[in-house]
């Protein structure tokens, strides 16, 4: 069954009569950040020790470059609140990976690759960590 709407929004609708968009009056225009690198696949392995309230995790991420990167190397930022024993590497290089530079501040992991990216390129990143006495989640 097909429905045909012959009339436009009635002028009696107060929200339509006052605003030409869904934004509130005085709202600033906002744009989503340009995401150059993004995780497209995650393989997550977890090991639990319930009696010691401890978790060990490994996450193998496949990262894709969706657009032409800027002149400086793009940075990937991952949420990682309260991780312990954080180790990050490019699996192609092994544990002594020199193809990435990373930093963990207790909240986020920031990763920059030393070699350039191009649109459509994919790489892997291995993040190993533990969590002791998690608060929630």
C-alpha positions in Angstrom: 0.0 0.0 0.0 1.4 3.4 -1.0 0.9 6.5 1.1 0.9 9.9 -0.6 1.3 13.0 1.5 -0.2 15.9 -0.5 0.0 18.6 2.2 3.1 20.1 3.6 3.7 20.5 7.4 0.7 22.5 8.7 1.5 26.0 9.8 -0.4 25.4 13.0 2.6 23.3 14.2 4.3 25.8 16.5 7.8 24.3 16.2 7.7 24.4 12.3 6.3 27.9 12.3 9.1 29.3 14.5 12.2 27.3 13.2 13.3 26.2 9.8 15.5 23.5 11.3 15.6 21.2 14.3 18.3 23.2 16.0 17.4 25.4 18.9 17.6 29.2 18.4 21.1 30.4 19.0 22.7 26.9 18.6 26.2 27.0 17.1 26.9 24.9 14.0 28.9 21.8 15.0 30.6 19.3 12.8 31.9 15.8 13.5 35.6 15.5 13.6 37.4 14.4 10.5 38.3 10.8 11.2 41.3 9.7 9.2 42.2 6.4 11.0 39.5 4.2 12.5 39.3 0.7 13.8 37.3 -1.5 11.4 37.7 -4.9 13.2 38.7 -6.1 16.7 39.7 -9.5 17.8 39.4 -9.5 21.6 40.9 -12.3 23.9 40.3 -12.2 27.6 41.6 -14.3 30.5 40.0 -13.9 34.0 41.1 -14.7 37.5 38.0 -14.1 39.5 39.5 -14.9 42.9 42.2 -12.3 42.4 39.8 -9.9 40.7 42.2 -9.6 37.7 41.7 -9.6 33.9 44.3 -9.9 31.1 43.3 -8.8 27.7 44.7 -8.7 24.1 43.0 -6.7 21.4 44.1 -7.1 17.8 42.8 -4.1 15.9 42.6 -3.6 12.1 43.0 0.1 11.4 41.8 1.7 8.1 42.7 5.0 6.6 39.5 6.6 5.3 40.8 9.8 3.7 44.0 11.3 2.5 46.0 12.1 5.6 47.4 15.6 6.3 51.0 16.4 6.0 51.7 15.4 9.6 51.1 11.8 10.6 47.5 11.1 11.8 47.1 9.9 15.4 44.8 7.2 16.6 43.3 7.6 20.1 41.8 4.7 22.0 39.9 4.8 25.3 41.7 2.6 27.9 40.7 3.8 31.4 42.5 2.1 34.3 44.7 -0.4 32.3 47.8 -1.8 33.8 50.8 -3.4 32.1 50.0 -1.8 28.7 52.0 -3.1 25.8 51.4 -1.9 22.2 53.0 -3.1 19.0 52.5 -3.6 15.3 52.2 -7.4 15.0 54.1 -7.3 11.7 57.2 -6.0 13.7 56.8 -8.1 16.9 57.2 -6.9 20.5 60.2 -4.7 19.7 58.1 -2.7 17.2 59.7 0.5 16.0 57.0 1.3 13.4 54.8 3.0 16.0 55.1 5.6 18.7 52.6 5.3 21.5 51.7 6.9 24.8 49.4 5.8 27.6 48.2 8.3 30.2 46.0 6.1 32.3 42.9 7.1 30.3 43.7 7.0 26.6 46.3 5.3 24.3 47.6 7.5 21.6 49.4 5.9 18.6 51.3 7.3 15.7 52.9 5.2 13.0 56.4 6.2 11.9 55.6 5.4 8.3 53.0 7.2 6.2 49.5 6.3 5.5 47.5 6.5 2.2 43.8 6.3 1.6 42.5 2.8 1.7 45.5 1.4 3.6 45.0 -1.0 6.5 47.4 -1.9 9.3 47.1 -3.9 12.5 47.8 -2.9 16.1 48.1 -5.3 19.1 47.2 -3.9 22.6 47.9 -6.1 25.6 46.9 -5.1 29.1 45.6 -6.1 32.5 43.1 -4.7 34.9 43.2 -5.3 38.6 40.1 -5.0 40.8 37.8 -3.3 38.1 35.3 -0.9 39.5 32.6 -1.8 37.0 31.9 -2.9 33.5 
